[in-house]
Amino acid sequence: MTDGSISIDTGTDELLRAIRDRVAVITLNRPEARNSLSDHLTPALRRMIKRYGDDPDVGALLITGAGSAFCSGGDVARELGLNLFLKLVMRLLSRGARKKAKSLGVRFSFLFMRAQGQQLSEITSLIESGVIRPVVDKIFPFEKTGDALAYVETGRAKGKVVIAVKQKVP
């Protein structure tokens, strides 16, 4: 490439990556599906994050999305096999929210999320190995849940706000 970056094969066109000046750039490349995760994209993304986390020549990792969306989660309509009628119903259900978003100059998209044990286990191992480093702003005891919610509502949190259900015994 003429800009000095190096493109690297990921095994799928749904994920692009390049390294330039010790910065690894991973691009989710499914703009037609708002860069939703897929059976090809998800494992490739996991491999690339792990690889760059172990690479001493990479000083920073940037994950971005092609088009106008970063990632809308899983492609639930495809995963659930929703027919055209149900997709239309989902669109109608979100009409009011989309109209309000448009009036505010922002975009709205309907999103379903579901936890999957295997993915959560993989995320846990990435956190425990230090590949992913979550930023924790404040930790509140369970008894102060109201205070935690009030803090989040201020919009000033600079990371995760945690509510500790059980205290660790030393």
Buried (B, 14 or more C-beta within 10 A) or exposed (E): EEEEBEEEEBEBEBBBBBBEEEBBBBBBBBEEBBBBBBEBBBBBBBEBBBBBBEEEEBEEBEBEBBBEBEBBBBBBBEBEEBEEEEEEEBEEEBEEEBEEBEEEEEEBBBEEEEEEEEBEEBBEEBEEEEBBEEEEEBEBEEEBEEBBEEBBEEEEBEEEBEBEEEEEEE
